[in-house]
């Protein structure tokens, strides 16, 4: 039978390595930020006849030299299927139309999407996104500590909150590290959708953790006076909730896999972030949060 506590250092060590590697990737490679978080313009266009990224770049550079757009403008042009995605600094409507006129010399232009965000708004969104993640992490942990306030022996309620905080930190670090690597390897950028994905991961993960913790709390109360150790109580609680946790997560994972293989390409990395976070969130609810609770409980008996 599943005995997570006896192999707790193996599970905790595995997670510590993943979290450490994720933060090394984030600190060394950084996270490539989209225009949502830095400001700028993203323009998706297609042409009626075949053209190249070099030709588009040349047309944009010529327009910049003529001072219709600001001097020093650096355009980044990438092909995406049958269309092109152009990244520019924040662009006014006058500059937008000037670029459009220059590019129409390459053929009939189909403007599929145009988004421009000023650097001030981008900075504000970035700051609010960081604060949103921090406040959710601590808010959930404080709420769980309050919700478990009637349980004081052998585990104080604040320890439930601390174990939850560490687990959630684990759950968001790994997807973030993955996107840092993808940003370096494939040029993937993060935007506000990435922040939403992390918040979704935290919400789903803490829901699973609460189920396990609530069963531990219930079994602690039921086992008083029966001489059961905290080890036995936690192992019993995990066994009783294991099938429920895995089955619930599988239903979401199957939906996410369907979206990855059959959904729109624009949502691929958003869904991938939630998928990776869900897998490791389920893992942390069973193999991280409960062993941490056991260690913080001082390995005391509950009888």
RAGIPE-V691120 format. One record per residue. RES is the residue in three letters. SS is DSSP state (H for helix, E for strand, L for the rest). PHI is phi in radians with two decimals (none if undefined). D_LAST is the distance of its C-alpha to the last C-alpha in Angstrom with 2 decimals. Layout:
# RAGIPE-V691120
{{RES & SS & PHI & D_LAST} {RES & SS & PHI & D_LAST}}
This chain:
# RAGIPE-V691120
{{UNK & L & none & 22.76} {UNK & L & -1.21 & 22.22} {UNK & L & -2.23 & 19.83} {UNK & L & -1.20 & 20.56} {UNK & L & -1.18 & 18.15} {UNK & L & -1.11 & 19.91} {UNK & L & -1.96 & 23.21} {UNK & H & -1.04 & 22.24} {UNK & H & -1.24 & 24.98} {UNK & H & -1.16 & 27.54} {UNK & H & -1.16 & 26.96} {UNK & H & -1.15 & 26.74} {UNK & H & -1.14 & 29.82} {UNK & H & -1.05 & 31.76} {UNK & H & -1.19 & 31.20} {UNK & H & -1.08 & 32.04} {UNK & H & -1.12 & 35.30} {UNK & H & -1.12 & 36.21} {UNK & H & -1.15 & 35.60} {UNK & H & -1.08 & 37.53} {UNK & H & -1.09 & 40.36} {UNK & H & -1.10 & 40.50} {UNK & H & -1.27 & 40.93} {UNK & H & -1.10 & 43.50} {UNK & H & -1.10 & 45.44} {UNK & H & -1.15 & 45.29} {UNK & H & -1.36 & 46.35} {UNK & H & -1.53 & 49.03} {UNK & H & -1.68 & 50.44} {UNK & L & 1.34 & 49.59} {UNK & L & -1.87 & 49.28} {UNK & L & -1.22 & 52.65} {UNK & E & -1.70 & 52.86} {UNK & L & -1.39 & 54.92} {UNK & H & -1.15 & 57.33} {UNK & H & -1.00 & 54.62} {UNK & H & -1.82 & 53.13} {UNK & H & -2.05 & 56.22} {UNK & L & 1.53 & 59.11} {UNK & E & 2.36 & 62.06} {UNK & E & -2.20 & 63.71} {UNK & E & -2.15 & 62.83} {UNK & E & -2.29 & 65.69} {UNK & E & -1.90 & 65.69} {UNK & E & -2.36 & 69.19} {UNK & E & -2.44 & 71.05} {UNK & E & -2.05 & 74.73} {UNK & L & -1.26 & 77.16} {UNK & L & -2.22 & 78.39} {UNK & L & -1.12 & 76.85} {UNK & L & -2.56 & 76.23} {UNK & L & -2.26 & 74.18} {UNK & H & -1.13 & 71.77} {UNK & H & -1.12 & 74.49} {UNK & H & -1.15 & 76.97} {UNK & H & -1.15 & 74.53} {UNK & H & -1.02 & 73.75} {UNK & H & -1.09 & 77.49} {UNK & H & -1.11 & 78.15} {UNK & H & -1.18 & 75.39} {UNK & H & -1.13 & 76.63} {UNK & H & -1.05 & 80.21} {UNK & H & -1.14 & 79.15} {UNK & H & -1.17 & 77.30} {UNK & H & -1.07 & 80.35} {UNK & L & -1.32 & 82.50} {UNK & L & 1.17 & 80.25} {UNK & L & -1.30 & 79.43} {UNK & L & -1.96 & 75.81} {UNK & L & -1.05 & 74.52} {UNK & L & -1.18 & 75.64} {UNK & L & 1.53 & 73.00} {UNK & L & -1.12 & 71.21} {UNK & L & -2.04 & 69.32} {UNK & L & -1.64 & 68.63} {UNK & E & -2.01 & 66.11} {UNK & E & -1.99 & 67.18} {UNK & E & -2.27 & 65.08} {UNK & E & -1.46 & 65.93} {UNK & E & -2.36 & 63.48} {UNK & L & 1.18 & 64.83} {UNK & L & -1.63 & 68.17} {UNK & E & -2.15 & 67.63} {UNK & E & -2.21 & 67.27} {UNK & E & -1.94 & 64.71} {UNK & E & -1.97 & 66.21} {UNK & E & -1.87 & 64.28} {UNK & E & -2.37 & 66.23} {UNK & L & -1.08 & 65.61} {UNK & L & -0.90 & 65.42} {UNK & L & -2.17 & 68.62} {UNK & L & -1.36 & 70.66} {UNK & H & -1.16 & 72.29} {UNK & H & -1.10 & 75.67} {UNK & H & -1.17 & 74.39} {UNK & H & -1.00 & 72.66} {UNK & H & -1.18 & 76.00} {UNK & H & -1.15 & 77.81} {UNK & H & -1.10 & 75.51} {UNK & H & -1.06 & 75.87} {UNK & H & -1.08 & 79.67} {UNK & H & -1.14 & 79.57} {UNK & H & -1.34 & 77.41} {UNK & H & -1.15 & 79.53} {UNK & H & -1.19 & 82.23} {UNK & H & -1.51 & 80.09} {UNK & L & 2.48 & 80.19} {UNK & L & -1.04 & 79.04} {UNK & E & -1.82 & 75.67} {UNK & E & -1.89 & 72.82} {UNK & E & -1.49 & 70.38} {UNK & E & -1.54 & 67.00} {UNK & E & -2.82 & 64.82} {UNK & E & -2.48 & 65.37} {UNK & E & -2.31 & 62.68} {UNK & E & -2.35 & 63.30} {UNK & E & -2.22 & 60.81} {UNK & L & -1.20 & 61.80} {UNK & H & -1.09 & 60.05} {UNK & H & -1.16 & 58.86} {UNK & H & -1.15 & 57.08} {UNK & H & -1.06 & 55.62} {UNK & H & -1.10 & 54.27} {UNK & H & -1.13 & 52.77} {UNK & H & -1.11 & 51.07} {UNK & H & -1.09 & 49.65} {UNK & H & -1.12 & 48.21} {UNK & H & -1.16 & 46.74} {UNK & H & -1.14 & 45.20} {UNK & H & -1.10 & 43.44} {UNK & H & -1.16 & 42.16} {UNK & H & -1.08 & 41.03} {UNK & H & -1.14 & 38.77} {UNK & H & -1.11 & 37.37} {UNK & H & -1.16 & 36.77} {UNK & H & -1.16 & 35.10} {UNK & H & -0.99 & 32.74} {UNK & H & -1.33 & 31.66} {UNK & H & -1.10 & 31.97} {UNK & H & -1.10 & 29.55} {UNK & H & -1.11 & 27.00} {UNK & H & -1.16 & 27.34} {UNK & H & -1.13 & 27.09} {UNK & H & -1.15 & 23.81} {UNK & H & -1.05 & 22.40} {UNK & H & -1.24 & 23.70} {UNK & H & -1.12 & 22.53} {UNK & L & -1.75 & 18.84} {UNK & L & -1.14 & 19.22} {UNK & L & -1.43 & 16.89} {UNK & L & -1.81 & 13.85} {UNK & L & -2.13 & 13.24} {UNK & L & -2.30 & 9.65} {UNK & L & -1.52 & 9.05} {UNK & L & -2.13 & 12.52} {UNK & L & -1.19 & 15.47} {UNK & H & -1.10 & 17.84} {UNK & H & -1.14 & 20.72} {UNK & H & -1.27 & 19.12} {UNK & H & -1.09 & 19.29} {UNK & H & -1.15 & 22.93} {UNK & H & -1.17 & 23.66} {UNK & H & -1.08 & 22.40} {UNK & H & -1.14 & 24.60} {UNK & H & -1.05 & 27.51} {UNK & H & -1.12 & 27.47} {UNK & H & -1.12 & 27.33} {UNK & H & -1.17 & 30.22} {UNK & H & -1.06 & 32.19} {UNK & H & -1.07 & 31.88} {UNK & H & -1.19 & 33.04} {UNK & H & -1.56 & 36.18} {UNK & H & -1.19 & 37.15} {UNK & H & -1.16 & 37.79} {UNK & H & -1.07 & 40.19} {UNK & H & -1.15 & 41.91} {UNK & H & -1.11 & 42.46} {UNK & H & -1.06 & 43.85} {UNK & H & -1.26 & 46.36} {UNK & H & -1.12 & 47.37} {UNK & H & -1.15 & 48.31} {UNK & H & -1.14 & 50.10} {UNK & H & -1.14 & 51.95} {UNK & H & -1.27 & 53.24} {UNK & H & -1.42 & 53.99} {UNK & H & -2.15 & 55.28} {UNK & L & 1.31 & 55.94} {UNK & L & -1.25 & 53.24} {UNK & L & -1.88 & 52.88} {UNK & E & -1.72 & 49.99} {UNK & L & -2.48 & 50.61} {UNK & H & -1.13 & 48.82} {UNK & H & -1.09 & 47.79} {UNK & H & -1.13 & 45.66} {UNK & H & -1.11 & 43.85} {UNK & H & -1.06 & 43.32} {UNK & H & -1.07 & 41.96} {UNK & H & -1.15 & 39.35} {UNK & H & -1.16 & 38.28} {UNK & H & -1.09 & 38.01} {UNK & H & -1.05 & 35.85} {UNK & H & -1.11 & 33.46} {UNK & H & -1.11 & 33.28} {UNK & H & -1.23 & 32.57} {UNK & H & -1.12 & 30.07} {UNK & H & -1.19 & 27.96} {UNK & H & -1.06 & 28.02} {UNK & H & -1.18 & 26.49} {UNK & H & -1.13 & 23.88} {UNK & H & -1.09 & 22.84} {UNK & H & -1.05 & 22.33} {UNK & H & -1.16 & 19.88} {UNK & H & -1.11 & 18.05} {UNK & H & -1.14 & 17.99} {UNK & H & -1.19 & 16.41} {UNK & H & -1.09 & 13.66} {UNK & H & -1.05 & 13.20} {UNK & H & -1.10 & 13.35} {UNK & H & -1.25 & 10.84} {UNK & H & -1.10 & 8.27} {UNK & H & -1.18 & 9.15} {UNK & H & -1.25 & 9.40} {UNK & L & -1.58 & 6.14} {UNK & L & -1.12 & 4.38} {UNK & L & 1.50 & 4.63} {UNK & L & -1.81 & 5.42} {UNK & L & 1.33 & 4.14} {UNK & L & -1.39 & 5.38} {UNK & E & -1.42 & 6.66} {UNK & H & -1.08 & 8.43} {UNK & H & -0.98 & 11.45} {UNK & H & -1.12 & 10.76} {UNK & H & -1.14 & 9.98} {UNK & H & -1.18 & 13.15} {UNK & H & -1.06 & 15.21} {UNK & H & -1.08 & 14.59} {UNK & H & -1.15 & 15.58} {UNK & H & -1.13 & 18.62} {UNK & H & -1.09 & 19.77} {UNK & H & -1.28 & 19.74} {UNK & H & -1.91 & 21.78} {UNK & H & -1.06 & 23.89} {UNK & H & -1.09 & 26.80} {UNK & H & -1.09 & 27.02} {UNK & H & -1.10 & 27.18} {UNK & H & -1.17 & 29.78} {UNK & H & -1.13 & 31.86} {UNK & H & -1.11 & 32.04} {UNK & H & -1.17 & 33.13} {UNK & H & -1.08 & 35.64} {UNK & H & -1.08 & 37.41} {UNK & H & -1.24 & 38.05} {UNK & H & -1.07 & 38.98} {UNK & H & -1.12 & 41.55} {UNK & H & -1.13 & 43.14} {UNK & H & -1.15 & 43.31} {UNK & H & -1.11 & 44.88} {UNK & H & -1.09 & 47.45} {UNK & H & -1.19 & 48.31} {UNK & H & -1.15 & 48.70} {UNK & H & -1.47 & 51.07} {UNK & H & -2.13 & 52.90} {UNK & L & -1.45 & 52.39} {UNK & L & -1.17 & 54.80} {UNK & H & -1.01 & 55.13} {UNK & H & -1.12 & 54.67} {UNK & H & -1.75 & 51.01} {UNK & H & -0.99 & 50.24} {UNK & H & -1.32 & 48.51} {UNK & H & -1.10 & 46.76} {UNK & H & -1.19 & 45.24} {UNK & H & -1.06 & 44.58} {UNK & H & -1.08 & 42.57} {UNK & H & -1.15 & 40.37} {UNK & H & -1.08 & 40.06} {UNK & H & -1.10 & 38.95} {UNK & H & -1.12 & 36.55} {UNK & H & -1.16 & 35.05} {UNK & H & -1.08 & 34.52} {UNK & H & -1.33 & 32.83} {UNK & H & -1.18 & 30.94} {UNK & H & -1.13 & 29.39} {UNK & H & -1.04 & 28.68} {UNK & H & -1.19 & 27.05} {UNK & H & -1.07 & 24.75} {UNK & H & -1.69 & 23.18} {UNK & H & -1.74 & 23.95} {UNK & L & -2.04 & 24.06} {UNK & H & -1.08 & 21.94} {UNK & H & -1.17 & 18.67} {UNK & H & -1.04 & 19.08} {UNK & H & -1.09 & 20.03} {UNK & H & -1.09 & 16.93} {UNK & H & -1.13 & 14.89} {UNK & H & -1.14 & 17.30} {UNK & H & -1.25 & 17.29} {UNK & L & -1.31 & 13.52} {UNK & L & 1.30 & 14.10} {UNK & L & 0.97 & 12.15} {UNK & L & -1.43 & 9.08} {UNK & E & -1.37 & 5.63} {UNK & L & -1.86 & 3.74} {UNK & L & -1.42 & 0.00}}
